[in-house]
Amino acid sequence: MLFFQEGFTYRNFLLDALTIFFLIVWFWLLITVASDLFRRHDISGWVKAMWVIGWIVFPYIVVLAYLIFQGRGMAERNVQQVRQARDELRSAVGFSVADEIDKLSRLKQAGSISDAEFTRLRARLVQ
């Protein structure tokens, strides 16, 4: 018996929910891969065009292949983008590492933070 002939059942509801979940995950993967591909500066427009043609012809295979072969590069590019955004934000608001280290040293002298916390926070600022 086909599912749609059964009417509204718990099994049909679960299958519909699972289908919607996979559809959302699929679109999320497409957007993630496409945004990574078009932000890249290390490949030419022709290579990007080939990836897009591959998405149109074999969408599942090409997206999974991109994730397998470019996954590490995607993570590195995301980290680089976050660092760049953080640095731009810091320069826009006038953030100074020296000022923050000075504040940390005053907190240490006041006894608000321990030596270990001071060292950990200072190392985090210097990164």
C-alpha positions as CSV (number, residue, x, y, z in Angstrom):
1,M,0.0,0.0,0.0
2,L,1.3,3.4,-0.9
3,F,1.9,6.0,1.8
4,F,-0.3,8.6,0.4
5,Q,-3.3,6.2,0.3
6,E,-3.0,5.6,4.0
7,G,-4.0,9.2,4.9
8,F,-2.5,11.1,7.8
9,T,-0.5,8.7,9.9
10,Y,2.4,8.9,12.3
11,R,4.6,7.1,9.8
12,N,3.7,9.6,7.1
13,F,4.4,12.5,9.4
14,L,7.8,11.1,10.3
15,L,8.7,10.5,6.6
16,D,7.6,14.1,5.8
17,A,9.6,15.5,8.6
18,L,12.7,13.5,7.6
19,T,12.2,14.6,4.0
20,I,12.0,18.2,4.9
21,F,15.1,17.8,7.1
22,F,17.2,16.3,4.3
23,L,15.9,19.0,1.9
24,I,17.1,21.8,4.3
25,V,20.5,20.0,4.8
26,W,20.8,19.7,1.0
27,F,20.2,23.4,0.4
28,W,22.5,24.3,3.3
29,L,25.3,22.2,1.6
30,L,24.6,23.8,-1.7
31,I,24.9,27.3,-0.3
32,T,28.0,26.5,1.7
33,V,29.8,25.0,-1.2
34,A,28.7,27.7,-3.6
35,S,29.8,30.5,-1.2
36,D,33.2,28.8,-0.7
37,L,33.7,28.3,-4.4
38,F,32.9,31.9,-5.4
39,R,35.0,33.4,-2.6
40,R,38.1,31.5,-3.7
41,H,40.8,33.5,-5.4
42,D,43.2,30.6,-6.0
43,I,41.3,29.1,-8.9
44,S,40.3,30.6,-12.3
45,G,36.8,31.4,-13.5
46,W,36.9,28.5,-15.9
47,V,37.4,26.0,-13.0
48,K,34.5,27.6,-11.2
49,A,32.4,27.3,-14.3
50,M,33.3,23.6,-14.5
51,W,32.2,23.1,-10.9
52,V,28.9,24.8,-11.6
53,I,28.3,22.7,-14.7
54,G,29.1,19.7,-12.6
55,W,26.5,20.8,-10.1
56,I,23.9,21.1,-12.8
57,V,24.6,17.7,-14.4
58,F,25.5,15.6,-11.3
59,P,24.5,17.7,-8.3
60,Y,24.9,15.1,-5.5
61,I,28.1,13.6,-6.7
62,V,29.8,17.0,-7.4
63,V,28.8,18.5,-4.0
64,L,30.0,15.5,-2.1
65,A,33.2,15.4,-4.2
66,Y,33.8,19.1,-3.4
67,L,33.3,18.5,0.3
68,I,35.7,15.5,0.2
69,F,38.5,17.2,-1.8
70,Q,38.1,20.8,-0.6
71,G,36.9,20.2,3.0
72,R,40.2,21.1,4.6
73,G,40.6,24.1,2.4
74,M,37.1,25.3,3.2
75,A,37.8,25.2,6.9
76,E,41.1,27.1,6.4
77,R,39.4,29.8,4.3
78,N,36.6,30.1,6.9
79,V,39.2,30.6,9.7
80,Q,41.0,33.2,7.5
81,Q,37.8,35.0,6.8
82,V,36.9,35.1,10.5
83,R,40.3,36.5,11.4
84,Q,40.1,39.1,8.8
85,A,36.6,40.2,9.9
86,R,37.8,40.3,13.6
87,D,40.8,42.4,12.6
88,E,38.6,44.8,10.6
89,L,36.2,45.1,13.5
90,R,39.0,45.7,16.0
91,S,40.4,48.5,13.8
92,A,37.0,50.0,13.4
93,V,36.2,50.2,17.1
94,G,39.8,51.2,18.1
95,F,40.7,47.9,19.8
96,S,44.3,47.9,21.0
97,V,46.0,44.7,22.3
98,A,48.3,46.8,24.5
99,D,45.3,48.4,26.2
100,E,43.7,45.1,26.8
101,I,47.0,43.6,28.3
102,D,47.2,46.7,30.5
103,K,43.6,46.1,31.7
104,L,44.5,42.4,32.4
105,S,47.6,43.4,34.4
106,R,45.5,45.7,36.5
107,L,43.0,42.9,37.1
108,K,45.8,40.6,38.1
109,Q,47.3,43.2,40.5
110,A,43.8,43.7,42.1
111,G,43.5,40.0,42.6
112,S,40.5,39.6,40.4
113,I,42.2,37.0,38.2
114,S,44.9,34.5,38.9
115,D,48.3,34.2,37.2
116,A,47.1,31.2,35.1
117,E,44.1,33.2,33.9
118,F,46.3,36.2,33.1
119,T,48.7,34.0,31.1
120,R,45.8,32.3,29.2
121,L,44.0,35.5,28.4
122,R,47.2,37.3,27.4
123,A,48.2,34.5,25.0
124,R,44.7,34.6,23.5
125,L,45.0,38.4,22.9
126,V,48.4,38.0,21.3
127,Q,47.3,35.5,18.7
